[in-house]
Amino acid sequence: MLFDNPIFAGWYTDTVDIYRVLSRKDGNMTRQERQKVNQLPVSCRVYSPKKDGPAMTDNAARERSVEKLACDLTVDIRAGDELLVIRGGSLGHANQPERYVAGAPVAYYDPVGGGMTGLEHKEVGLLKDNIVR
């Protein structure tokens, strides 16, 4: 993974918390609840921003952007997960989290079992579509 190569050891500058809708049995009813999947913040990097300015609709202003997230192959991210990303979180910055929805993750493997470059990683497309407060 990226941490195996000392050149890229500091590349994951951000952190992410992953939330997923899971079923919970409550008596005879099954409820859908959004629950945090990871215990500790996951190191990642958000890059390739395509940010638009706020757009006015009939009743509110919205902001929308499309970006990408890179993380370790072992991270459990699925399409539809809600991701709260803290920019600079791995560097100790306590910024406000940015809310994204995850697209389908794509795993990038290094040839020869990751022994050559150590660049194996998972890439996730992100969508941010929020109402401006």
Phi, psi and chi 1 to 4 in degrees:
 res  aa     phi    psi   chi1   chi2   chi3   chi4
   1 MET       -  178.4  -49.0  -15.5  165.9      -
   2 LEU   -61.4  -30.7  -82.3  177.8      -      -
   3 PHE   -71.0  -18.5  -69.3  123.8      -      -
   4 ASP   -69.0  -26.9  -64.1  -19.4      -      -
   5 ASN   -97.9  116.8 -170.0  -32.3      -      -
   6 PRO   -62.2  -21.8   16.3  -24.7      -      -
   7 ILE   -66.0  -34.6  -64.7  171.1      -      -
   8 PHE  -104.9   12.7  -59.3  105.9      -      -
   9 ALA   -59.4  -33.6      -      -      -      -
  10 GLY   -98.9   16.3      -      -      -      -
  11 TRP   -73.6  -32.1 -161.1   68.5      -      -
  12 TYR   -80.7   91.1  -70.4  147.8      -      -
  13 THR   -94.1  -13.9   57.2      -      -      -
  14 ASP  -109.3  168.9  -51.6  -38.4      -      -
  15 THR  -128.1  155.9   57.8      -      -      -
  16 VAL  -138.0  140.8   62.4      -      -      -
  17 ASP  -109.1  135.6  -75.1  -38.7      -      -
  18 ILE  -109.9  127.2  -55.2  161.5      -      -
  19 TYR  -119.7  137.8  -67.0   83.8      -      -
  20 ARG  -135.0  146.5 -175.8  172.7  -61.3  142.1
  21 VAL   -79.9  119.8  174.9      -      -      -
  22 LEU  -124.0  151.6  -60.1  171.2      -      -
  23 SER   -84.4  139.2  -62.4      -      -      -
  24 ARG  -133.2  128.2 -178.1  178.5   63.7   86.3
  25 LYS   -81.7  126.7 -165.9   86.2  164.7  155.3
  26 ASP  -128.9   89.7 -173.7   14.2      -      -
  27 GLY    68.6 -121.8      -      -      -      -
  28 ASN   -92.7    0.7  -69.5  -25.0      -      -
  29 MET  -108.2  145.7  -61.8 -165.3   49.0      -
  30 THR  -107.3  122.6  -58.2      -      -      -
  31 ARG  -109.1  146.0  -62.3 -179.0 -174.8  -90.5
  32 GLN   -97.5  124.1  -57.6  -72.4  -42.6      -
  33 GLU  -131.4  142.0  -71.3 -175.4   -9.4      -
  34 ARG   -85.1  119.6 -169.8  169.3  -65.1  -86.6
  35 GLN  -127.0  148.7  -62.5  176.1    0.1      -
  36 LYS   -72.1  131.8 -172.5  173.6  178.5  179.9
  37 VAL   -91.9  -40.8  175.0      -      -      -
  38 ASN   -93.1  150.1   57.5  -51.1      -      -
  39 GLN   -82.0  -49.8  -61.7  -64.2  -37.2      -
  40 LEU  -109.7  155.3  -61.2  172.1      -      -
  41 PRO   -58.7  139.3  -22.5   31.7      -      -
  42 VAL   -93.8  132.2  175.0      -      -      -
  43 SER   -71.6  138.9  -66.9      -      -      -
  44 CYS  -158.9 -178.0   65.8      -      -      -
  45 ARG  -144.6  128.8 -177.3  174.6 -175.6   99.5
  46 VAL   -98.7  131.5  176.1      -      -      -
  47 TYR  -148.6  179.8   63.8   98.1      -      -
  48 SER    56.9   54.8 -172.8      -      -      -
  49 PRO   -72.6  140.3   27.1  -32.3      -      -
  50 LYS  -130.9   81.2  -68.3  174.4 -176.8   63.5
  51 LYS   -98.4  133.9  -66.2 -177.0  178.8  -86.2
  52 ASP   -99.8  157.2  -65.6  -26.4      -      -
  53 GLY   -73.6  172.8      -      -      -      -
  54 PRO   -61.3  143.9  -13.8   21.9      -      -
  55 ALA  -119.0  134.0      -      -      -      -
  56 MET   -86.8  134.1  -69.3  -60.3  -64.0      -
  57 THR  -112.3 -170.8   60.6      -      -      -
  58 ASP   -61.0  -34.2  -69.4  -18.7      -      -
  59 ASN  -128.0   -2.8   52.2    9.9      -      -
  60 ALA  -162.2  162.6      -      -      -      -
  61 ALA   -95.4  140.1      -      -      -      -
  62 ARG  -124.6  147.9  -59.4 -177.9   75.7   87.6
  63 GLU  -116.2  143.2   64.7  176.0  -18.9      -
  64 ARG  -140.6  137.9 -176.5  178.8  169.4   93.8
  65 SER  -151.6  157.9   68.9      -      -      -
  66 VAL  -126.9  126.6  178.1      -      -      -
  67 GLU  -140.3 -179.5  -58.0 -177.7   51.0      -
  68 LYS  -126.6  151.2  -66.5 -178.5 -178.1  177.7
  69 LEU  -125.9  133.9  177.3  137.8      -      -
  70 ALA  -113.8  138.9      -      -      -      -
  71 CYS  -152.3  178.8   61.4      -      -      -
  72 ASP   -67.5  151.9 -165.5   76.5      -      -
  73 LEU   -61.2  -26.5  -77.9  172.7      -      -
  74 THR   -79.7   -9.2   60.0      -      -      -
  75 VAL   -71.2  132.3  176.4      -      -      -
  76 ASP   -90.1   89.7 -178.5   21.6      -      -
  77 ILE  -118.9  135.5  -65.5 -179.8      -      -
  78 ARG  -127.1  157.8  -60.8  178.6 -169.2  168.0
  79 ALA   -57.9  134.7      -      -      -      -
  80 GLY    94.2  -10.0      -      -      -      -
  81 ASP   -65.8  146.6  -74.5   -9.1      -      -
  82 GLU   -91.1  128.2  179.3 -178.9    2.0      -
  83 LEU  -116.9  129.9  -52.8  177.5      -      -
  84 LEU  -109.0  107.4  -64.4 -179.2      -      -
  85 VAL  -101.5  131.9  175.5      -      -      -
  86 ILE  -108.5  111.8  -63.3  179.6      -      -
  87 ARG   -67.8  128.5  -58.2  -73.8  179.7  109.6
  88 GLY    77.4   11.5      -      -      -      -
  89 GLY   -61.7  -35.9      -      -      -      -
  90 SER   -73.1  -16.8  -72.2      -      -      -
  91 LEU   -94.9    2.9  -57.1  174.6      -      -
  92 GLY    93.7    6.0      -      -      -      -
  93 HIS   -80.3  137.9  -63.7  -75.3      -      -
  94 ALA  -105.7   61.2      -      -      -      -
  95 ASN   -79.5  166.0  -63.3  -39.3      -      -
  96 GLN   -69.3  138.2  -69.8  -69.4  -29.9      -
  97 PRO   -69.3  145.3   18.8  -24.3      -      -
  98 GLU  -104.5  134.3  -63.1 -178.8   37.1      -
  99 ARG   -94.8  127.9 -179.7 -177.1  171.3  -87.5
 100 TYR  -132.3  162.3  -65.7   94.0      -      -
 101 VAL  -114.1  133.5  176.0      -      -      -
 102 ALA   -83.2  140.2      -      -      -      -
 103 GLY   -88.9 -170.3      -      -      -      -
 104 ALA   -70.8  125.8      -      -      -      -
 105 PRO   -73.2  150.1   12.6  -13.2      -      -
 106 VAL  -125.0  127.8  177.6      -      -      -
 107 ALA   -93.2  131.0      -      -      -      -
 108 TYR  -111.0  116.2  -71.5   94.4      -      -
 109 TYR  -103.0  146.9  -61.2  100.4      -      -
 110 ASP   -86.4  138.9 -159.2   18.1      -      -
 111 PRO   -62.4  157.0    8.1   -9.9      -      -
 112 VAL    63.8   36.5 -163.2      -      -      -
 113 GLY    68.3   25.6      -      -      -      -
 114 GLY    80.1    7.9      -      -      -      -
 115 GLY   -82.3  -12.8      -      -      -      -
 116 MET   -87.8  -63.2  -59.5  -62.0  -75.1      -
 117 THR  -110.0  -23.0   63.6      -      -      -
 118 GLY    72.2   25.8      -      -      -      -
 119 LEU   -98.8   14.5  -65.7  176.0      -      -
 120 GLU   -62.7  138.1  -67.9 -175.7  -37.4      -
 121 HIS  -164.3  170.4   67.6  -76.5      -      -
 122 LYS  -112.2  136.4 -173.9  178.4  -72.5 -172.8
 123 GLU  -117.2  135.3 -175.8  177.5  -70.2      -
 124 VAL  -130.1  128.0 -178.0      -      -      -
 125 GLY   -75.0  138.5      -      -      -      -
 126 LEU  -118.3  143.4  -57.9  176.9      -      -
 127 LEU  -123.3  129.7  171.2   64.8      -      -
 128 LYS  -118.5  118.6  179.5 -178.0 -166.1  179.2
 129 ASP  -142.0   88.7 -170.0    6.6      -      -
 130 ASN  -123.6  154.9  -62.5  -37.4      -      -
 131 ILE   -81.0  132.9  -64.2  173.7      -      -
 132 VAL   -78.4  129.1  176.9      -      -      -
 133 ARG   -90.5      -  -65.3  178.0 -168.1 -129.5
